[in-house]
């Protein structure tokens, strides 16, 4: 196993993470934060396994994960869904992975999160753009698991600003009462805690286009990793689930986004990947002189019934569910 790079707090290794984990002590890692290759139909440059072979591929990793994690540690997996070839239905592989981790390896599901990428393109084009029988797939599942039911965590680390409506309630006051739903709203609801507890839906656009990483990759003629998650995603979980000095590990690191964030947040870290060209580009993430502050955007969720054109006109639904491909309209 070749150590590719070392910083004040972390190390990057070139090679198979299964080989690296052999040398990691039992119960020594606080957080495994990773985004493994998805079980997609279309093959990617970085290598990905078919959905029907995914569980067998992942089992050796799971065996090592449960061994090296501390009892109060966490495993966070960002994983996207996949479509069944030739039809507009979804694979269950990422749910089967979750069930396998819990039933075969005794992980506990601490909570499921969903990463919504507002900038995601409308794919697959055949079902979304052409036949118009599905909507765009813009959400990844993020499984937060732990070896015990009690991983260390604090949602105070990831609070979000109050909404305008909540600010209004705090200003005008809210009468304590029993809601029709049965929820008993007490006087404590009027306490201004400075920020709000976030939901398990995380809205982060994956629109990196002019970052230092991409710019320096271009300058040095290095191909950037094609499937990077935004730094805000690992930052969310590193903040919530670890303390300064804790050890964070990404066994399928790609361009080492997890390592970059862990270094900035003063956590110890390990990253590993099989592809040398991606690790070469990852070194640009640790050139501190190029770092800059990123503007954090905000997003609103549209009401499901809000029609874009404000009319009630509806085309008749196709009885075959879109099985027959629509004919192109001819110009007259």
C-alpha positions in Angstrom: 0.0 0.0 0.0 1.5 3.3 -1.1 1.2 6.5 0.9 0.5 9.1 -1.7 0.4 12.3 0.3 0.5 13.5 3.9 -0.7 16.6 5.6 -0.6 17.8 9.2 -3.8 15.8 10.0 -4.3 13.3 7.3 -2.9 10.8 4.8 -3.9 9.7 1.3 -3.2 6.2 0.1 -3.2 4.8 -3.4 -4.5 1.3 -3.5 -7.4 -1.0 -2.4 -9.1 0.2 0.7 -9.6 -3.4 1.8 -5.8 -3.8 2.0 -5.5 -0.6 3.9 -8.1 -1.5 6.4 -6.2 -4.6 7.4 -3.7 -2.3 9.2 -6.4 -0.2 10.9 -6.9 -1.1 14.5 -10.2 -2.4 15.8 -12.6 0.3 17.1 -10.3 3.2 16.1 -12.3 5.2 13.6 -15.0 7.8 14.6 -16.6 8.3 11.2 -16.6 6.6 7.9 -17.9 9.1 5.4 -18.0 7.8 1.8 -19.8 7.8 -1.5 -19.2 4.5 -3.2 -19.7 4.0 -6.9 -23.4 3.6 -7.6 -25.0 0.6 -9.1 -25.7 2.3 -12.4 -26.5 0.8 -15.8 -24.1 3.0 -17.7 -20.4 2.3 -16.8 -18.3 5.1 -15.5 -14.6 5.9 -15.8 -14.0 5.4 -12.1 -15.6 1.9 -12.1 -19.0 0.9 -10.9 -20.6 -2.5 -10.2 -23.9 -3.6 -11.6 -26.9 -3.3 -9.2 -27.5 -7.1 -9.1 -23.8 -7.6 -8.0 -23.7 -4.7 -5.6 -24.2 -6.6 -2.3 -21.5 -9.1 -3.0 -19.1 -6.3 -3.9 -19.9 -4.4 -0.7 -19.8 -7.2 1.8 -16.0 -7.2 2.3 -16.1 -3.5 3.0 -19.0 -3.9 5.5 -17.0 -6.6 7.4 -14.1 -4.2 7.9 -16.3 -1.2 8.6 -18.0 -2.8 11.6 -14.6 -3.9 12.9 -12.7 -0.6 12.7 -15.6 1.7 13.9 -15.7 2.8 17.5 -18.9 1.7 19.4 -20.1 5.4 19.3 -18.8 5.9 15.7 -20.9 6.3 12.5 -20.9 5.1 9.0 -22.4 7.6 6.5 -23.0 6.4 2.9 -24.1 8.7 0.1 -25.7 6.5 -2.5 -27.8 7.2 -5.6 -30.5 5.1 -7.1 -30.6 3.3 -10.4 -33.1 2.5 -13.1 -33.9 -1.0 -14.3 -32.6 -1.3 -17.9 -35.2 -0.8 -20.6 -38.1 0.2 -18.3 -39.2 3.2 -16.2 -38.9 1.4 -12.9 -36.3 1.7 -10.1 -33.8 -0.8 -8.8 -34.0 -1.6 -5.1 -30.2 -2.2 -4.7 -29.5 0.8 -2.4 -32.4 -0.3 -0.1 -31.1 -3.9 -0.2 -27.7 -2.6 0.8 -29.2 -0.8 3.8 -31.1 -4.0 4.9 -28.0 -6.1 4.4 -25.8 -3.8 6.6 -28.4 -4.0 9.4 -29.3 -7.6 9.2 -26.0 -9.3 8.3 -23.6 -7.0 10.0 -25.6 -5.7 12.9 -25.4 -2.0 12.0 -28.2 0.2 13.4 -29.9 2.7 11.2 -29.5 5.9 13.1 -31.4 7.9 10.5 -32.0 8.1 6.8 -31.2 11.4 5.1 -31.9 12.6 1.6 -29.6 14.9 -0.4 -31.6 17.0 -2.8 -29.5 18.4 -5.7 -31.6 21.3 -7.1 -29.3 21.6 -10.1 -29.6 17.9 -11.2 -30.3 17.5 -14.9 -33.6 15.8 -15.9 -32.6 12.2 -16.5 -33.1 9.6 -17.7 -34.1 11.5 -20.8 -36.2 8.7 -22.3 -38.6 8.6 -19.4 -38.4 12.2 -18.2 -38.0 14.3 -21.4 -39.3 12.2 -24.2 -42.1 10.0 -22.9 -42.8 12.4 -19.9 -43.9 9.5 -17.6 -41.4 10.2 -14.7 -39.9 13.2 -13.0 -36.2 13.9 -12.8 -34.2 11.9 -10.2 -32.6 14.6 -8.0 -32.3 13.0 -4.6 -29.6 10.7 -3.2 -30.2 8.5 -0.2 -27.7 9.1 2.7 -27.7 6.2 5.1 -26.4 7.1 8.6 -25.6 3.9 10.4 -23.8 3.0 13.7 -22.4 -0.1 15.4 -24.7 0.6 18.4 -27.9 2.5 18.9 -26.0 5.4 20.5 -23.5 7.1 18.1 -22.2 10.4 19.4 -24.0 13.2 17.7 -25.4 16.7 18.2 -27.8 18.5 16.0 -26.7 21.8 17.6 -23.7 21.6 15.2 -25.9 21.9 12.1 -28.7 24.3 13.1 -30.2 26.4 10.3 -31.5 30.0 10.4 -35.2 30.5 11.4 -37.6 30.9 8.5 -39.4 34.3 8.2 -42.6 32.7 9.4 -40.9 31.3 12.5 -39.4 34.7 13.2 -42.9 36.2 12.9 -44.2 33.7 15.4 -41.4 34.4 17.9 -42.1 38.1 17.6 -45.9 38.0 17.9 -46.0 35.1 20.3 -47.7 31.7 20.0 -50.5 30.5 22.3 -49.8 27.2 23.9 -52.5 24.7 23.0 -53.3 21.2 21.8 -53.2 21.0 18.0 -55.9 19.1 16.0 -53.1 16.6 15.2 -52.7 15.8 18.9 -49.4 17.6 19.3 -49.2 19.6 22.6 -47.5 22.9 21.8 -46.2 24.2 25.1 -44.9 27.7 26.2 -41.4 26.5 25.3 -42.3 26.8 21.6 -41.9 30.6 22.1 -38.3 30.4 23.2 -35.8 31.9 20.7 -33.0 29.4 20.5 -31.2 31.4 17.8 -31.7 28.8 15.1 -33.8 25.9 13.9 -33.3 22.1 14.0 -32.8 21.0 10.4 -34.8 18.3 8.7 -33.3 15.2 7.2 -33.6 16.7 3.7 -30.4 18.4 2.8 -30.5 20.8 -0.2 -27.1 21.3 -1.8 -26.5 22.1 -5.5 -23.7 20.2 -7.1 -22.7 23.0 -9.4 -18.9 23.2 -9.0 -17.6 24.8 -12.1 -14.9 27.4 -11.3 -13.4 26.0 -8.1 -9.7 26.0 -7.4 -9.7 22.2 -7.7 -11.2 22.3 -11.3 -9.1 25.3 -12.3 -5.8 23.7 -11.2 -6.7 20.4 -12.7 -7.2 22.2 -16.0 -3.9 24.1 -15.7 -2.0 20.9 -15.1 -3.9 18.8 -17.7 -5.3 16.4 -15.1 -8.8 14.9 -15.5 -11.0 15.8 -12.5 -13.0 13.2 -10.9 -16.4 13.0 -12.7 -18.6 12.2 -9.6 -17.6 14.5 -6.7 -20.1 15.2 -3.9 -20.1 18.9 -2.8 -18.0 19.6 0.3 -21.0 20.8 2.2 -22.3 17.2 2.4 -19.4 15.6 4.3 -19.1 18.8 6.3 -22.6 18.4 7.6 -21.9 14.9 9.0 -18.3 15.6 10.1 -19.6 18.6 12.2 -22.6 16.7 13.6 -20.9 13.4 14.4 -17.2 14.1 15.3 -15.1 16.3 17.5 -11.8 18.0 16.7 -9.0 15.4 16.7 -11.4 12.5 15.8 -10.5 10.2 12.9 -12.5 10.4 9.7 -12.0 7.7 7.0 -13.1 7.7 3.3 -12.2 4.3 1.8 -13.5 5.3 -1.7 -12.3 8.8 -1.7 -12.1 9.8 -5.4 -10.7 13.4 -5.3 -10.6 13.4 -1.4 -13.4 15.9 -0.7 -13.8 14.3 2.7 -10.2 14.7 3.5 -10.2 18.4 2.5 -13.2 19.1 4.8 -11.7 17.0 7.7 -8.4 18.9 7.4 -10.2 22.3 7.5 -12.3 21.2 10.5 -9.2 19.9 12.3 -10.1 16.3 12.3 -7.6 13.5 11.6 -8.4 11.7 8.4 -7.5 8.9 6.0 -8.5 8.7 2.3 -7.9 5.9 -0.1 -8.6 5.3 -3.8 -7.5 3.0 -6.6 -7.1 5.5 -9.4 -3.9 7.5 -9.4 -5.0 10.3 -11.7 -7.8 11.2 -9.3 -5.5 11.4 -6.4 -3.0 13.5 -8.3 -5.8 16.1 -8.8 -6.9 15.8 -5.2 -3.6 17.3 -4.0 -4.8 20.7 -5.3 -7.4 20.6 -2.5 -4.7 21.0 0.1 -3.0 24.1 -1.4 -4.2 26.5 1.2 -3.1 29.6 -0.7 -5.9 28.9 -3.2 -8.7 28.5 -0.8 -11.6 30.9 -0.8 -14.9 31.3 0.9 -17.9 29.9 -0.9 -21.3 31.6 -1.0 -24.0 29.3 0.4 -27.3 29.5 -1.6 -30.7 28.8 -0.3 -33.7 27.0 -1.9 -37.5 26.9 -1.6 -39.5 23.8 -2.1 -42.4 24.2 -4.5 -45.9 23.2 -3.4 -46.7 19.9 -5.1 -50.0 21.3 -6.6 -48.4 24.5 -7.9 -48.9 24.3 -11.7 -46.3 26.2 -13.6 -48.8 27.9 -16.0 -51.5 28.5 -13.5 -54.2 26.8 -15.5 -56.4 23.7 -14.9 -56.0 22.3 -18.4 -54.9 18.7 -18.5 -54.0 16.4 -21.3 -55.5 12.9 -21.1 -53.1 10.3 -19.5 -51.9 7.5 -21.8 -53.5 4.2 -20.9 -50.3 2.3 -21.7 -48.3 4.3 -19.1 -45.9 5.6 -21.7 -45.0 2.2 -23.1 -45.4 3.4 -26.6 -42.9 6.0 -27.6 -44.5 9.3 -28.7 -44.3 10.3 -32.3 -42.5 13.4 -33.3 -44.8 16.2 -34.3 -44.4 17.1 -38.0 -44.2 20.7 -39.0 -47.0 22.0 -41.2 
